Amino acid sequence: MELAYAVTSALQTRGGLRPVLAPYSTGRGTFTCRHGGYAVAVFPFIGDATPFDVGLSDEGLAQAATLVAAVHRSSPALTGL
């Protein structure tokens, strides 16, 4: 899970993909901590409705496709992970 969260963080910070949601890092520089036998990660709160709630417009679908394409072009941002 740490690697997956490190990837989302790198896409956001190194790759400049602000729409990618990444968890906050801990004081130790990791993205999870253990609590009661579980791995816990903390993400920013997003209070808006999701596409699951309201559907996805043609414009929203185009924006999602653009983001997916940007993720696929961003492998240089993942160097060293």
Residue frames relative to the residue before (quaternion, step in Angstrom):
aa qw qx qy qz dx dy dz
M 1.0000 0.0000 0.0000 0.0000 0.00 0.00 0.00
E 0.5948 0.5772 -0.3658 0.4234 3.61 1.03 -0.73
L 0.6678 0.5005 -0.3126 0.4537 3.59 0.89 -0.89
A 0.6381 0.5198 -0.3332 0.4600 3.59 0.94 -0.81
Y 0.6818 0.4665 -0.2913 0.4824 3.58 0.94 -0.82
A 0.6091 0.5343 -0.3523 0.4683 3.60 1.08 -0.64
V 0.6235 0.5300 -0.3333 0.4683 3.59 1.06 -0.74
T 0.6786 0.4746 -0.3145 0.4641 3.62 0.81 -0.88
S 0.6368 0.5211 -0.3293 0.4632 3.58 1.02 -0.74
A 0.6648 0.4959 -0.3036 0.4689 3.59 0.94 -0.87
L 0.6219 0.5284 -0.3474 0.4619 3.59 0.99 -0.74
Q 0.6881 0.4785 -0.2763 0.4703 3.57 0.99 -0.84
T 0.7822 0.3652 -0.1930 0.4664 3.60 0.72 -1.04
R 0.7571 0.3574 -0.2089 0.5054 3.61 0.77 -0.96
G 0.7390 0.4271 -0.2225 0.4710 3.55 1.01 -0.83
G 0.4204 -0.7424 0.4373 0.2845 3.57 1.27 -0.18
L 0.4707 0.6701 -0.4455 0.3619 3.59 1.21 0.40
R 0.1919 -0.8425 0.4969 0.0803 3.56 0.30 1.30
P 0.6512 0.5221 -0.3565 0.4198 3.67 0.95 -0.58
V 0.5466 0.5919 -0.4152 0.4225 3.62 1.22 -0.27
L 0.2890 -0.7731 0.5445 0.1491 3.57 -0.72 1.08
A 0.0185 -0.7959 0.6040 -0.0381 3.55 -0.68 1.15
P 0.5044 -0.6422 0.4712 0.3334 3.59 -1.10 0.60
Y 0.5692 -0.5403 0.4787 0.3936 3.54 -1.31 0.28
S 0.3888 -0.6863 0.5476 0.2792 3.57 -1.13 0.57
T 0.5044 -0.6362 0.4966 0.3071 3.53 -1.23 0.55
G 0.6880 -0.4546 0.3630 0.4340 3.56 -1.29 0.03
R 0.6642 0.4852 -0.2916 0.4881 3.57 1.25 -0.43
G 0.5586 -0.6329 0.3797 0.3784 3.58 1.28 -0.03
T 0.5656 0.5533 -0.4043 0.4587 3.58 1.24 0.23
F 0.4661 -0.6884 0.4806 0.2791 3.57 -1.26 0.13
T 0.7453 0.2835 -0.1963 0.5706 3.58 1.27 -0.13
C 0.0915 -0.7363 0.6598 0.1192 3.50 -1.36 0.27
R 0.4826 -0.6591 0.4949 0.2961 3.55 -1.21 0.44
H 0.0982 0.7669 -0.6301 0.0720 3.54 -1.05 0.83
G 0.8528 -0.0550 0.0014 0.5193 3.55 -0.63 1.13
G 0.7155 -0.4474 0.2534 0.4729 3.58 1.03 0.74
Y 0.6563 0.4778 -0.3095 0.4952 3.60 1.28 0.08
A 0.3884 -0.6475 0.5907 0.2844 3.53 -1.26 0.46
V 0.1076 -0.8104 0.5759 0.0078 3.57 -0.74 1.10
A 0.0345 -0.7658 0.6420 0.0129 3.56 -1.02 0.87
V 0.2450 -0.7662 0.5797 0.1302 3.57 -1.09 0.74
F 0.1397 -0.7958 0.5887 0.0248 3.53 -0.82 1.13
P 0.5905 -0.5390 0.4405 0.4083 3.59 -1.19 0.39
F 0.4516 -0.6672 0.5186 0.2863 3.56 -1.12 0.69
I 0.0706 -0.7637 0.6411 0.0267 3.55 -0.94 0.93
G 0.1990 -0.8486 0.4850 0.0708 3.55 -0.37 1.24
D 0.5062 0.6629 -0.4273 0.3489 3.59 1.22 -0.02
A 0.6023 -0.5253 0.4508 0.3976 3.55 -1.32 0.26
T 0.3651 -0.7240 0.5437 0.2169 3.55 -1.13 0.65
P 0.6548 -0.4884 0.3774 0.4362 3.60 -1.22 0.21
F 0.5940 0.5625 -0.3688 0.4413 3.59 1.15 -0.50
D 0.6679 0.5001 -0.2897 0.4689 3.57 1.17 -0.62
V 0.8396 0.2181 -0.0487 0.4952 3.56 0.81 -1.04
G 0.5347 -0.6057 0.4233 0.4099 3.59 1.21 -0.13
L 0.3935 -0.7084 0.5424 0.2217 3.55 -1.30 0.24
S 0.3435 -0.7422 0.5419 0.1938 3.56 -0.69 1.12
D 0.6728 -0.4616 0.3688 0.4452 3.57 -1.27 0.15
E 0.6436 0.5147 -0.3159 0.4702 3.58 1.01 -0.81
G 0.6545 0.5090 -0.3048 0.4687 3.58 0.97 -0.84
L 0.6345 0.5174 -0.3196 0.4771 3.56 1.04 -0.77
A 0.6433 0.5106 -0.3172 0.4742 3.59 1.00 -0.80
Q 0.6439 0.5102 -0.3189 0.4726 3.60 1.01 -0.77
A 0.6416 0.5139 -0.3194 0.4713 3.58 1.00 -0.80
A 0.6491 0.5088 -0.3155 0.4693 3.60 0.97 -0.83
T 0.6336 0.5232 -0.3247 0.4684 3.59 1.02 -0.78
L 0.6512 0.5082 -0.3104 0.4704 3.59 0.99 -0.82
V 0.6413 0.5127 -0.3268 0.4680 3.61 0.93 -0.85
A 0.6447 0.5087 -0.3203 0.4722 3.61 0.96 -0.82
A 0.6520 0.5113 -0.3145 0.4631 3.60 0.97 -0.82
V 0.6141 0.5342 -0.3445 0.4678 3.59 1.03 -0.74
H 0.6832 0.4917 -0.2891 0.4559 3.59 0.91 -0.86
R 0.6825 0.4577 -0.2865 0.4926 3.61 1.16 -0.47
S 0.6410 0.6057 -0.2981 0.3652 3.59 1.20 -0.32
S 0.2894 0.7951 -0.5032 0.1758 3.62 1.12 0.27
P 0.5901 0.5593 -0.4074 0.4158 3.70 0.98 -0.48
A 0.6168 0.5546 -0.3454 0.4389 3.61 1.11 -0.58
L 0.6872 0.4912 -0.2740 0.4598 3.58 1.22 -0.41
T 0.3783 0.7380 -0.4803 0.2856 3.58 1.27 0.05
G 0.8049 0.2921 -0.2282 0.4634 3.54 -0.92 0.93
L 0.5512 0.6105 -0.4117 0.3925 3.59 1.20 -0.01
